């Protein structure tokens, strides 16, 4: 055991484990205070798996990346110490999180059906909605990183979506995300595809653009349908128990 700890410390991996594990525990305690421990554990695991999708994808592309960090009621992220060199790599990393997160939510959904578990059904809904929310076509959301492969100007479509969500359900988190998105919106407004730096970074084949577009739209549609259907199931379940 001591040798393992010394190896992890020497390789720099112990700090990553402590950072990820510590922020996960903090998140569990925070969410458990409001939603209860079982839901909190499941929800944090869903977020962790989403972030691990980004982490593994970044490592597959040879990027130096930090361990996932979770902040309760704010979100989670991985620190890219090496930035993507092109839009395709950024889209690849961006879409990996929602794909893995969707698979995890599906796992909860099928288990909920098998064991008639309202807890697992609620977790599946959270997973579907969380990943759908992250597909908003606006950076720093995952959707912004994915749609940039088509054109950064698509980020402008994310503005009314974010505003509509805020008016429907006001939240300080949405204000925070809007502040983060502000500089990216200006970049999208001023985007010049002929600029040398843009021509290089966003130089992607038409086939690749088409593949990511189909994947993005298909994933968004699937998550929207599942979020709606599972929400309906939860409402029916709630009514039958009242």
Phi, psi and omega in degrees: 000316180296320179296321179296316179297318179295322179295315179297320179294316182293325182276355180082004183277337182296320179297321179296318181296316180294321180296309181294311181297320181294315181289331175292317178296317178301318180294319179301313180298318182294312181289326180296328180299330182257316189253354182097153187295313183302315180294319182300316180297313180296319181295317179295322178295322177296317177296317181299315180296321175303312181292326178294332174299315176298317185299310182295319180298319179295319178293324177298328179270010174078019181269143174280120188225143179278166180289154179301140177236131182243132175239120183305134176065008177243311179146200181212158179199166169242142181273113177277104179284333171248124181281149176303145183269349180205166185294329181294319178296318179297319179293322180298315179291320182296320185277341182297322181298306178299327179293311179296319179297323178293319177299318179296318178295322177297321177301316177298320182296312182293324176294323179297320178292322182289322185251007180051051184255116177290328178298311180294327177294318178296321179293321179296320177298315179300319180295315180297314183292319180301315181287328175294316178301322180289349179270006174305127185285066182206125176288136020264014174294159178300325179300327178293323179289328181282312185288345178298335180292336176277303175186134176300340179295340177295342178299333180296334177290336181286340182297306179296330178295314180295321179295320180296319179295321180295316180293329179286319181215084181304138181206139175300330179297321179294324176296317178299316180294324179295321178295320177293326184281341184310305179299326180291326178295319177296321178297318180295321181295323183265005186302128178238105183296341181275346179299138185305316181294325178285321180299325179284310186293321185260017178283099182226143181295154178300324179298316179295317178301316180296317181298314180291325178296314179297316180296316181296310181293321179295317180294317179297317180295317180298315181294323178296316180295314182293321178299316180294313184295317181292324176299319178297319179297321178294321179294319178296317180297320180295319180293324181288338181266348182273000000 
